[in-house]
Amino acid sequence: MNEQYNNGFCPQCGALLRDGICPCCHYGENNTQNAYDSFSQSGFDSHQGGYDSGYGNVTQNGYDSSYHDSFYQTQIPQTKSKSSTIQAVIAGVIMAVVAIIAVAVTTVYSSSLPKSNDVADSDSDSYDDDWDYDWDDDSYEDDWDDYDWDDDSYEDTWDDEWSDSDYYDPRPFEDDIDWDDESWKEEPENYSKEDVWDVNHRYYEDLCSCIDENVSYQLSYKTEEQLDKDQDVCMRVTYYQLEGDIPNLDQINEQLKAAALTDLDEYNLEKEFYDEVFEKYGAGYLVDAKTYVTYNDDSLISFVTFSDKANTYMSGMHLYCVTVDLETGMVLDNMNMLDVDRDFVNRVVKNSNKQNGSISYLEDTDMDELLYEFENPENLIVFYTPCGLEVGLSYYSYYQYGWFSTTLTDYEKYLKSY
């Protein structure tokens, strides 16, 4: 399984793209073809996300060479007509009159000049005064010393100009939110163990719930919503709570809820930061987080929350995974579940290539970086399914974001004992 989206910046206004479309200036939509054309003419390649280093088709803006050739191929007449002679005489008379007037004006102007300037004094050193520069004068340094290098008021000017431009939309998410929607509260469909396989019965096909209800405990489905219509903030989260004779039940339920509400809680903790983002780039923060029970039996249960979030500052998606040992009442640490090394990462990448096909993130990331990401518990994806163990990453880079996972059927050899 995998989902990947472009995460570049808008070439028109600099805002972050949402699936290739700018939420501020709507670059990338059909109704902005004219804006796209103007950038194409300047060398911007929207398909490559950068500037074409070549020149492309160059048109000449000089004279038309065909007109130039035909002009010089025209025969020039060799005889002069009578009218041409008369015109030459008239022109000569006019030039003589102009010359006489010029001489007269020059004489009058010269006679009015001060006599001291009639003849230059060859011994005069007055010109030295002009070059008598004080080379030791460092007063100009005082100007630089007085400069406030920490003054960032120019940024406010830029923000004001950008905010007043045609590209700025103070509420770019206003039309994206259905405030009366109740469908998000519906519990995910429950699939059978046979239905979660792909057609070839090799891989876990898609993120979904597969709940065995014939167990000694119960599951309670919960929803939580936070809305701010003035700021176009809409955060909707679903999660599960366990009920029954389970050790450390309260602590387990707290962790299940906290994992699902990660992005909602992050917004509330950084509220001042997002208020600044709204003021500079436009209001709006969307979080859609839905939790699935991907596997359960009497001793083990896995929960996965798929959270999709977006604002004008950034976009992203993340899988938050929680696996619980129901017999001991212990929430398993994803990092401590697996022996992660280069051989393991190589196995995951090869398995993903077979299951998911080519993923640009994996192609663009070297082994050292991948190993580092797989050792990051915040990005590591590990959860049980009826098909085996799903392993992968939630990832973010400058140009793209998303997640992928692949099915390991022989996962036991990679598990740590706990």
N, C-alpha and C positions, 0 to 999 in steps of 0.2 A: 504494500500500500504506500502511496505517496501523494502529497499535494505540494505544489511549488508555484510561487508567484513572483513576478518582477517586483523589485523594490528599489528602482532607480529614482532619480530626481527629475522633476519636470523641466524640460529645456526652456520653457517660456517664463515660469515664475519661480522655479526652484523648490516648489513644494514636493512632498513625497508622493509618488505615484501609487494608486490603488488599482492593482491588476492592470497596469498599463494606462490608467486614466487618472488625470489629475483632479482631485476633489476641489481645488481652488479655481483654476482657470478652465477646467474641463478639457484640457489637452488630451487628445486621443479619441474623443467622441466624433461621430460623423458630422455634427454641426460645427466642427472647428476645422474643417478642411482648409479654409483659407489661411488660418494660422499655421497649419502644417506646411502648406505650400511655401509660405514665406521662409520657414526655417529650412525647407528642402533646398531652396535656391541659395541659401547662405552656406550650404555644405553639411547640414545636419542630417544624419542618417537615422531615421526613427526606428528602423529595423535593427540596427546594430547598437543603438543606445549611445552613440558617440559621433565624432566628426570624421568625415571621410578624409584621409590623408592625401588622396589624389585630387586631381582637378576636375574630373568628370568631363561633361560636355562644355566646352568653352566657346562662346560666341564672340565674333570680332565686332568691336564698337568703332573701328576706324572707317576710312572712306571705302566706297565700293570700287574694287579694282577693275571691274568690267567697265564702269563709267570712266575711270581714269584712262584706260587703254583707248576707248572709243574717242575720248576728247583729243588725244594727241594724234590719232589717226586721221582727224579731219583736216582737209587741205586748207591752208591759209591763203587768202587772196594776195596776189603779187602787185596789183595796181591800186593807186590811191585815187579816190574820187574827189571832185571839186569841193564838196562839203567838208571833207576831211582837212583840206588845206585851210579853209576859212576858220575851222575850229582851232587849228594850230596857231594861227595869227592871234586870235582872241586870247588864247591861253597865255601867249607870250606877253601881251600887253598887261594882263592881270598880274603876272608874276613880277613885272617891272615896277608897277605901282606898289605892290606889297613890299618890295625891297626898299623903295624910297621911304616909305612910312617907317619901316623898321630902323633905318639909319637915323631918322629924325628923333624917334623915341629914345634910342640909345644915347644920343648926344645930350638931350635934356636931362635924362636920368644921371649921367656921369657928372654933369655940372652941379648937380644938387648934392653930391656926396661930400662929407667932411674932408677938408684938405689933408688932415692928418692921415687919412687912409689912401691918399692918392699914390703915395710911394711907400713901399714896405721898408722898414729899417732892418737892414741885414744883420745889425749887431743886437737887435732886440732879443731878449730871452724871456719874453712874456709867456711864450708857450710852455716854458718850464714850470710856470706856476700851475698850469693845468695838470701836469704829471707829478706835482710835488705831493704824492700820496703818502700818508702815514702807514707804512707797511707794518708797523708794530701795533697798530690800533686793533684791538680784539673786541671792540664793543659789540660787534655782530654776534659774538658768542653769548652775550647777555640775552639776545632775542631768543636763542635756542634754550638757554637756561630757564627762561620764563615760560617756555612752552609746557603745557600740561600733557605729558605723554599718557597719562591714565584717563584723559578725557575721552569718553566713548559716546559723546552726544551725537556724533555723526551717525551712529547706528540708529538712533531715534529718528533722525532725519530720513535715513534710508527706509526704516520701517514705516514712517508716515507716508513717504512717497509711494511705497509699495502697497500700503493699505488703501491709498486713494486711487490706485491704478485700476484699469478696467478688469484686470485679472483677479483682483481680490474679492473673495466671497466671504463675508463675515460669518455666514452659517452654511457651510458647504454640505452638511449632513441633514439639513432641515427636511428635505424631501425623501430621505432614506429611512425615516423612522415612522413606523406605524404604532402610535402610542396606545391604540386600543387592541392591538394584537394579543390574543390569548393562546394561540397555537403552540407557542414555545413552551408552554407548561405541560404539554402532553408527554407522557412517559414514552421512551423509545420502544419501538416494536421489539418483541422478544422472539429470537430465532432459535430453531432447533440445532442440535449439534451437527446434523448433516447439512444444514443450509448454509453454514458459515464457510464451507470449503469452496474453492473455485471449481470450475467445471471439470478440471482434470484431477481434482482431489489431491492437489499437491500443496496448496498454500491457503492461509487465512485470507479471505477475499476482501473484506471491507470492515471498517470499524462498526460494531453493532453489539447489542446485548444478547447474551445467551445464558439465561438464568435457569438453573435447576431449582424448582420450587419444592422438591421432595427432600428437604434438609431440615435440620432441627432448629433453625433460627429463621427470622423474618427480615425482609428488607422494606424500608419505608422511604418513599420517594418525596423529595423536598424541592421547593422552588424559592428563589429569592430575586427581587427586582429592586433596582435603584434608578430613579428617573429625575432629571432636572431639565424641564422643557425650555427654560430660558437659555440654557447653555447647550441644548441638544445632547445631553448626556443620557444614554440609555444602556443600562447594564442588566442583563438577564442571565441567571445561573440556575442550573439544576444539579442536584446531587442526591446521594443515598445515605441513609443511616441504618445501622444494624440494630436488631432487637433480638434478645434471647439470652441464654446462659453462656456468655462469652467473657473470658477474662479481660480486664482493662477496657470494658466496653465504652465507658465515657471518653477515655483518652483516644480510643480508636475513632469514635464518631467526630471528635474535635479535629482530628487530622484529616478525615475524609472531607469535612466541610471546608477546612482551611485550604486544602489542595484545590477544590473546585472554585473557591472564591479568590484565588491568587491575584488575578488581574483586577477584580473589583476592589480588593483591599489595597492593592498597589496604588490605584487611582486616589483613594481616600487618604493614604499616607502622603502622597505627593500632590495634594490638592493645590497648594500655592504654585507649584511648578506648572501644573496644567492650566491654571488661571492665566499665567503669563503666556503660555502657548496659545490659548484661546484669543488673547488680546492681540498677539502678533500675527497669527496665521489663520485665525478663524475658529469659531466654537465647534464643539462636537467631540464626543468620545463614545464609541460603540463597543460593547463587549457581549458576545454571544457564546456562552459556555454550557455545553451539554455533557452529562456524565452517563457512561455505559458500564454495565457489569459484563465484562467479556468472558469471565469464567468463574464458576463456583462449585464447590462440593462441601462435604462436612468438615474438611480440614483446611481449605484454602479458598480465597476469593480475591479477584482482581477487579479494580475500578479504574476507568480511564476517562478523564475529562478532556474533551476537545474544546479549546478556547480560541475564538477568533476575535481579534480586537483591531480597532482602527481609529485614528484621528488625523488631523492635518500635519502632525509632527512625525508620525510613524505608523506602520502597520505591522501586524505579525500574527502568527498562530502558534499554538503550543499544545503539546499533549502532556498532561499531568497524570502520572501513574501511581497508584497505591495498591500494594498487594499485602494481604493480612494473613498471618498464620492464626487460624481460629482456635487451635488447640492451646497455643501458648499465649494468645492475646497480644502478639507482637506484630507491629507494622514493619515489614521487611524493607531494609534500605536497598534501593536499586543497585547502588555501587557494590554493596556487599553480597549481592546475589550471584555475581558473575566474576570469573577470572578474566579481566580485560587486559589483553596484551596485543602485540602486532599480529600474531597468528589469528587471534579471535577477530580483530577488526578486518583483516583480509578475508576471513570466512564470511563475515557479514556483508562486505561489499560485493564479493562474488555472488553470494546468494541473492542479494538485492538486484544485481544486474540481470540475473535469470528471471526473477519474479517481476520486477518493476520496469525492466528495460533501462535505457540510459537516463541518468539523473545528472543534470549539469553540475549541481553542487558537489557530487562525488567526483566528477571528472575534473573539476577545477581545484580540488583540495588535495594536498599531498598527504602522505601517510602520517607524518609527524603531527600535522594539524588535526587529522582525523582521530588519532590516538588521544590527543589532548581533549577533544570534544567528547569522546566516549568516556573519558575519565571525569567529566563534569556532570555531577548528579542532577543539576537543573535541566540539562538538555538530553540526558540519556533516557531512552524509551525502553521499558521492560514490563511486559504484562503477559499473563497466561491466557490461552484460548483453547478450545477443544482440539485445535490442530497442532498445538505445540506452544513454544515460547516466541512471542514477538519481540524483536530487538531492533532498535533504530535510534534516530536523533531528531530532535527539533532544532532547527538551525536558522541563523540569521547572518547575512552578509550584506555588503554595500549594495549589491544589485538584486538580491533575491532572498526569499525567506520561504519556509515551509517545514515539512517533516516527512520522514519516510520510515518504514519498518519492513522487516522481512521475517518469514517464518522459519524457525529452527526446530526441526522435528527431533533431532538428536541433541537436544539442549542439555541433557543430564550431565554430559562430560564437561560442560563449562560452568556448572553450578558450584558455588562454594557451600561448604557445610556450615550450618549455624545452629 
